């Protein structure tokens, strides 16, 4: 990811460790779904020779695995309970911890009670569930603490399944809750003890359902301040990661105040710009980071009506943004845009299908990995000239969780299995 004086990615707990041995949260070591170097296989199958290992999962969930210091963590239901599981990098289970009863996903085909991806600094792993339960374990599987956000701060009023993933900052974990009918807030807990560091309300008036957000926040340094950047409720906001204080906000995302504009796909940060998909797959916006107070007029660089993503999040790298149109007439369209101008660099198309893209793509070197709901994984070469070679790979079971790249391997979570492919 390109670093500037305005913004730098806060990579927590990775000093001295090989970059490709880490994927500490759902969008990877750079927080943008991309790593600059590495190579993924272009062709593979569920039981083919490229599969290094394959592990049967104890339950169906949609959260993305995370990896640090030789362990892979994921959240899952086990016998109807919220659970955290650790595997080594050969696919062998090292430990599991179960908690109270899960709250099942409302969308059983594409949702679950464990949609949110865990986060880890290599010493502690934190999971977050639809039940409102936030749990922390040590890397050797000891339970550290447990919180119930619904009991502490108010019940879940989201229409669908909670999906935002936690965010690590230094020795704390931050969770953002955004909903139209219930309480909306950011809260920070001490990573080791679970003690509340701070809590800040995040409330904007919106039309029906438009305040519901399933997006995940970013951690960036903006104007010298470690900042939590979150998108939802028709606004982009920046909060001080140490104190929770709101520093700035930008509107302009829903200028007509439309209802039912809930947000699912997360924004992405690259080259000092946040690119925001909104309007249920019909609009993109570019917002420059920085400033104080209402920065709508000064910081919105561009907004355009365009076929974009509704559920699958964007990839950002070196000032460019990559997207997959996940549904509708343009389903399967891959577009590369300039983050600062919104200008289209190129556009390509994957083979037609009626299936939706729910998983968020990743970019490794010059390869995009784009899973589809029906179990097909597209591997595509990309360059500044356009979409190159495309290979279609069938895994034989639904893919909702996003892929990760770690230890030189592509890791995929399906409805029933976890694969490592090289």
C-alpha positions, 0 to 999 in steps of 0.5 A: 500500500502506498504511504503518504504523509497524510495516511499510513496503515497501522500494522499491529503486532507484525514487526519482525515477522514475515508479511506473508505469515500474517493475515491478522484481520479480514482485509489482511496485513494492509487493511485493504485486501491486497498484498504487493507480492506473492503468487497464487495458483491459477488452477485448482479443484476441491480435491486436486493436487494443488490442495495442501490440506483440507479440513472439515469444519464443525459448523457453517459460518460466514466469517473470514479466517485470520492468521498470526504467528503460525496459528489460524483462527476462525469463529463458528457455531459448535453444537449451537454455541458461539465458538472460537477455533485455532488451527496450525498451518497444516490444518490441524486443530489446536484448540477450541473454546465454546461460549453461550448459545448462538443467535442463528443467522436470519439469512440462513443461505448467505448469513450466519450467527458468526459473520464477523471475522476475528482479529489477532495480534498473535498473542490474543484473538478476539471474536464477535458474534450476532448474539452480541458476545465479544470474546477474547482468548490467548493464543494457547486457548485460554479464555481471557474475557467475555462481554455482551454488547446487547446487555451493556449498550442495548439490543441488536436492532439490525434487520439482518445479520450483524457483520462488522468485524472488530479492529485492533489498535495497540493494546485495545480492540474497537467495535463499531455498531451502526443501526437505525432503530437501536443504539449506534456507537464505537467502543474500545476494550483493553485487549488483555482484560476486557476493561472498557477504555472508552465509548462514543455515540455515533448517531445520525438521523436517517430514513428507514433502514438506511442507518443499518450498517454491516461494514467494517472500519479502517485504522489509519493515521490521518494528520498525525492522529491514529484514526478509526474511519467508519462508513454507515448511516449515510456518513463517513466518520473519523474518530480518535482511536485513543479517545473515541472523540469524533474528529471529522465527518462527511455526508453527501452519501445519500443526498436525497435521504432515501430509505432502505440504503443500508450498507454492506460492502466496506469502503477501502483506503488507498493513497489518502482517499476513502472510496465508498460504495453505496446506494445498493450497488449504484454509486461510488464516492471518493473522500479525501481523509483529514480535516475537522468537523463537517468536511463534506464540502472540502473533502468529497473529491468525486461521486458518480453513478456507476455499476458497483458492489453492494455486498462484496467489499473493494480492494485498494492498492497503490492508488487504484481500486478494484471492484466486482459487480456482485449482482444485477445485469452487470454481475461479474464485471470487474472494474479498476478505478483511480481512487483520487478521480474516480476515473475508470482505468479499465473494465472486464467481465467474468463468465455469466452466472445467476449466482451472487458474489458475497465474498470480498476479492483479494489482490496478491501481486498481479492476481485477483481472487474472486469467489462466487456464492456457488463455489466457483473461484475465479483467478484473474491476472490484472495489469494497468492495461486490463483484465488478463488471463482468467481461470474458473475453479470449482470447489463444490460447496458455497463460498461466502467468506472472503479468501486470505493469502498466508504462508504462500497459500490461498486459504478458502472457507466454504460451507463445510471445509477449509482449504489451503491451496498452493 
